[in-house]
Amino acid sequence: MTEQQDQLRAWFDQVSRTHDTWRERHQTYYGEQTALLQRLIPPGLRVLEVGCATGNTLAALQPSHGVGLDVSPRMLDIARARHPHLRFVEGNAETLDLGGETFDVVLLADLVGELHDVWAAFRALRNVSHDRTRIIITYYNFLWQPAVELGQALNVKRPQRLQNWLGERDLQGLLHLNGYQCVTQGSRLLMPLALGPVTPAVNRLSGLPGVRALDLIRYFVARPGPGFQTPAAPLTTSVVIPAKNERGNIRAAIRRTPRMGPSTEIIFVEGGSQDGTREEILDAMRTEPTDCTLRFVPQSGKGKGDAVRAGFAAATGDVLMILDADLTVAPEDLPRFHLALAENRGEFVNGSRLVYQMEDQAMRLLNLAANHFFGVAFSKVLGQPLKDTLCGTKVLRRTDYLRIAAGRDVFGDFDPFGDFDLLFGAARLGLHIVEIPVRYAARTYGETQISRFRHGLMLFGMLGRGVRHFSLGK
């Protein structure tokens, strides 16, 4: 069990003491949620609830065969005593496997916000799904986050851990990446407080046009999509690591980057370092054990964008990846990007750092606000949903990159970062862009080479260029 799983288990063991008391105090919310699930899940089905807590919701669904899974032994002790006709299993959503047993419905009620790794949990759902399984997910609307935090501060709401910032597009994208497609979605509950006749009167407005955005409860119903069990294509991989003044991260980058597909090459591109980065790369290439092929490309130009282009020009893999040498995005996450292409879930894979909670000092507040702004703005311009355009981890097939490079004169040499050169080119070619959430860590060596204000002005210039080309057709 990982440290994160240990922490989650300890937290919910503690919460188990008052869990049902809080449910009784907030019967408006839990009653509406249970009624919604009863409409979506007819009695008599084989139902698995992941994150079942004390089993009350699962029991209310009247399954012919009901299994509840939870990380907390204390929650499960209560569930077994209260609902002996159901089966309860201790386990973690991210490693879910019940020995080949499959279900008609898999329910995740108010769980996705608590998970350390939502991608892994959705991937594990494949172990308990057959071709007609329905995945049902409920979660709360993040517009309610200030009210949730106020309720916790006033001790009128059950305390909870920091939640993942998951919206509809994030969940749809993560389901798609793991072979599921959304069947329907919706919302419920404008007024979660019990205020006499006011509560039902207000809640009758729930779901109306223009009102739905304010509902507290959101839900998805998904099913296995076409090609659910598509085997991964055997694609070779090139990981390009632009490295300037990153001497302290070189060996960790080699050790932590896994082999992907039949073969993987790691290409370091360096130019102009003043801390001995080049010497460290060359020495590490001789001495570090790895399953990957190690290569070095000297950079003659300047900037990360130039380094990416030099690395991609030298790459031989079917799949091209960018990994920032600061390792703020974990190299261990790269196989997920590779899998998205190998299973044909997307054609351009972009990392998103804006879903999970970040490490302290990983991103300054102004940078965080700018990332959110540019994500929304460039999504509108490019016509495809993007949450984090500035994440350095970007992955595509080499054949598609060659097409982007061949049409580069359409936009010109406008991007010193390399991110928008690729994003604009991908959007122009109509490539399907998908995002994978990643956890963003603080630097352990060196300093950022990003200037907030100077580079921020450049980003506004690139946004303007995108508006002229994609929105105005100039």
N, C-alpha and C positions, 0 to 999 in steps of 0.2 A: 504494500500500500504506500502511495506517495505521501509527501508531506502535506500537499493540498487536500488529499483524501482524508488524512488523519485529522486535519483541522475541521473539515466538513463534518466528519463523524462526531467529533467532540462537540461541535456547535449544536447539531440537531439532537444529540443525547441530552444536552442541557435544555433545549427548547421543548423536548418531550414532556417535561414536568407541567408546562402550562399550555401546551398546544391546543387541547380540546377546550380549555377555558376560553382562549381567544376566539376559537370558532363559534362558541356559544354567544360571546359578546358581539360578534360581527356576523350574525345570522343573515342579515340582508345580503351581504356579499357572498357568503358561502352557500346560502340557500339559492340565490340566483345562479351561481356557478353550477351547482348540482343539478338544478332544473334544466339548464342549458345542456349539460352533458347527457342527461336522461333523454332529451330530445334527439341528440346526435347518436346515441348508442342504445339501440333497442335491447330489451332483456333477452337473456338466453344465448349470448355470444361468449366466445372465449376472449377474455379481456386480461391484459397485463397493464398494471399501473406502475410506472416508473416514478419513484419518489412518492410512495403511497402513504407515508407518515403512519397514522394510527388506523388506516384502512376504512375510514367512514365513507369516503367518496366511492371507493371500489364496491363496498357492500351495497350502497344505494343504487348501483347500476344493475344489480341482480344478474350477474353473469352465470352461464352454465358451468364455466370453469374460470375461476378468478385467481390471479396471482398478483401479489403486491411485492415490489422490490424497493428496498430503502437502504441507505447507508448507515442508519442509526439502529443499533441493537435494542435500545430502550424503546424507540417508537414501535419496533416490531413486536416486542414483548406485550405492549398494550394492544396492538392489533390482533395478535393471536388469541389473547384472552377474550377480546370483545367479539371477534368474528371467527370462531373456530371452523366454520364451514369453508373458509377461504385459505389459500396457501400463501405464506409470507416468507420471503427469501432475503437474506442480507447480501447486498452487492452494490456496485457502483455503476451508474448509467453509462460511463465512458468505457467500461469493459464488459458490458452486458452480454452474457451468453448463457442460455439455459439448456445447453446440451442438445440443440436442434429443435426444441419445442417452439412452435409458432402459434400466433394468435390472430383472431379476427380484428381486434382493436388493440392498439398500444396507446396508452394515455400518458401524457406528460402535463400535469396540471400545476401551473405556477412553479415550474421547475427550471426552465431554460435560463432564467436570470441568475440562478444559484450555481450553475455548472461552471467548472473551471475550463472545460474544453467542449464547446457545443458541437463542433465538427466531429469529434471523436464519439460523442453520444449519439449523434444522428447516424454515423457510420455503423455503430454497434446495433442500431435498430434493425439493420439488415439481417442480423442473426436470428431475429424473432419474427420476421415478416414472411408471409407467403404472398403470392401474386395478387391477392385481393385484400390484403391487410389495409386497414385504415389507421393512419397516425393522427391523433387528435392532440393539439397543443393549445393550452390557454396560458396567457401571460397578461401582465397589467400594462396599461398605456403609460408611456413615460412622460406624457404631459402632466400626469398626476404625481410626478416625483416630488415636487415641493410640498404637496399636501401629505404625501406618505412620510416624508422626513419630519414635518411638523407633528404628525400624529405620533411618531415614535418619540419625539422630544417631549411631548405632553403625556406620554405613557398611555395613550388611548389606542395604540396599534402595537401588535406584536413586533418586537425588535427583529430586524433581519440584517443579513450581511449586505455589503455593497453588491449591487446588481450589475449584470452585463447590460450594456446599452444596445438592446436588440429591437429593431423595428421590423415592420412587415417585410421590407425588401431583404433585410439580413436573413430572416428566417426562411423566406422563399429561396434565397440564394443557397443557403446551407443545405436545405432539403434537396434542391436540384443537384448540387454537387455530389450528393450521395445516392442519387437515382430516384428520388421521389418527386412527384408533381403535386401542386396544390389543386384540390378539387373545389373547395369553397373556403371562404373566410368571412368573418363578421365580428360584431361587437355587441356588448350588452352593458347595462347598468350606468346610468347617469348619476344616480344618487345612492351611495353605499351606506349612508347613515339612516338609522331608524327614526324618522321624524313624523310619525303618525300618518295621516292621510296624504301629507305632502310627498312622501317617498314614492308610493305607487303612482301618484299623478305625474311626477317628474319622470319616472322610469318608463312611462308609456310613450314618451318621446324618443326613447332610445332607438337607434338605428335609422332614424329619419334622415333624409338628405340634409347635409349641413350640420347635423347634430352628432353623427356617428364618430367624428374625430374626437369628441369629448368623452366618449364612453370609457369606462374604467377597464372592463374585461374585454380582451381581444382573443380571438381564437382562429385556428387553422384546422382544416381537415385535408390530409394529404394521402396519396396512395403511391405504390410503386409505379414508376413511369416506364415509357418505352425503353428497352435496353437496360432494365434495372440491374441485371447481372452481367452487363457488358464486360468482357475480359479486357484488361488493360493492354494496349498495344505496346510492343517491345521497342520503346523509343530511347535512343541514347541521349545523353545529357551533357551540356556545357554550362558550368556555373562561372560567371564572370564576376570577379571581385575587384572593383576599383579601389586602390589602396594608396592614399597619400597621408603620410605621417600617422601610420597605423601599426607601427612596429610591434606593439604589445598585443595585437589581436591576431597576428598572422598564424601562429601555431594552433591557436584555438579554432580558427576558421578551418584549418586542414583537419584537425582531429574530429570536429563536430559535424562536418558536412558528410552526409551519408551517400553511399553509392545508390544511384537511381537508374532503373532500366538495365539493359545489358552492360552498359559502361558509362562512366561519368568522368569528365575532365574538369579540373578546377583551374581557371585561368586568372592569374593575378595580373593586373595592369597598374603600373606605377610610373610616376614621373614627377620630379620636383620635391621629393620628400627631404626633410632636414633632420630626421630622427633615426636614420639607418634602416628605413623600411625595406628598401631594395635589397640590402645585404641580408636582412633577416629572411626575406622571401627566398632568396637563392640558397641560403643555408638550410632553411626548413625543407626545401624541395629535396635536398640531399639526405636529410636525417629523419624526417617525420614519417612513420609508418602510416599507410593509408591504402584503402581499396580503390582510390581514385587516381587518375593520371594527373600529374601536376605540371603546369606550364606557366611561363612568364612572358609577358608582352611589355616592352618598354613603351611608355607614352611619350609621344613627341609634342602633342598639343597640350592644352590646358582645360581643366574642368572635368567634372564627372561625366557629362554628356559625351565629351570627346573620348574619355576612357572607355565608356560603354561601347561606343562605336568601334574602337580599336579592338576590344575584346571580342565583340560579335563578329568582326571581320575575320578574326583568326580562329573562331570556334568551328568545330566539326560535328557537334552533336545535333540530333534531330530537334531537341528542345534547348532553347536558350533561356538562361536565368540570370537575373542580377541579384547579387547578395552584397549589401553594404558591409564594408570591412569593420565598421564599429560594432557589429554583431548585436545591435539593439533589436533586430528581428532574428530569432533563433534559427540557425541552419537546420536544426532538427525538424522544422516545419516544412522544409522544401519538398519532401516526398508528396505532400498533399497537393502542391502546385503541379507537380509532375503528373499525379494521378488525374487531376482535372483535365489535362490534355490527353493523357493516355486512354481515358475512358470517354473522351469526346463530350465532356460536360461544358466545355467552353473553348474559345480559341485564343483569348488573351486573358491571363490570370493576374489580377492585381491584389496586393496585400492590403488589408485594412487594419490600422492600429486603433481605430476609434470605436471598437465594440467592447473589448474587455478593459477592466481596470488596469491602468499603467503603474509601473513602479514609480516610487517617489523620485522626482527630478528627471524622469524620462523625457518629459516634454513641458516646456514652460507654458503658462496659462495663455499668453498672447499667441504663441504658436498653435496651441490647441484650438483656440477660437478661429484662427486663420485657416486651419485645416478643415474645420467644419464648414466655414464659409465657402472655400474654394471647392470642396466636395459638392456642395449644393449647386454652386454656379456652373462648374464644368459639367455636371450631370445634365443641366438644362441645355447647355451649349452642344454637347456631344450626342444627346438623345439616348444615352444609356445610363442606368443608375450607377453612380460611383460615390462612395462615402469618403474615401481617402486617396485623392489623386497624388498626394506627395509621398506616399509610402514607397521606399526605394526598391522593394521586392516586386519585380515584374517578370512575367514568364510568358513565352510564346514559342511557336514552332519556328525553326530557322527559315523554312520556306516562306512563311508569312513575313518574317523580318526582311527578307530579301525584297519582297514586294513593297514593303514600307520604305526601305532604303532607295529603291528605284524611283519612287515618287516623292522623294524628299524635297525636290525643288519646288513643289507646290506650296510648301510653307516656308522654305528657306532655312537658313541656319539661325534659328531664333531661340534655341533652348540650351542654356549651359548645363542644365541638370540632367537631361536625357529623358525625363519622365513624360513630358508633353510631346516631344518628338515622336515617341512610341504611341502614346494615347491618341494623338491627332491622326497619326498614320493608321492606327487600328480602326478608329471610327470612320475614317475616309474609305477604308476598304470594306466596311461593314462587318468587321470581325465581332463575334459574340464575346463581350467583356464580362467576366465574372470576378467576384471578390472573395477572398478567403480571410477571415479574421485571424490576426496574429497578436500575440502578447508583446507589448513594447517595453523593453528593458532599458534601464539607465546605462550609460557608458561606463566601462570599467577602466578604459585607457584613453588618453588623448582628449581633444576638445572638438566640439562641432565646428564644421567649416561653413555653416550656414549663417548668413547675416540677416537678421529678421527684417530689417527695414529696407536694405538695398535689394535683397532677393524678393521681398514682398512686392516692391514696385515692379520688379521684373515679372512676377506672376500676374499682376494686373495687366501688364502689357501683353502677356501671352493669352490672357482671358479675352482681351480685346481682339487679338488676332483670330481667336477661335470664333468669336461672335461674327466677325466680318466674313469668315469662310463658311461656317456651318449654318449661321442664322440668316445672314444677309446675302450669301451666295456670291461674295466678291473675292 
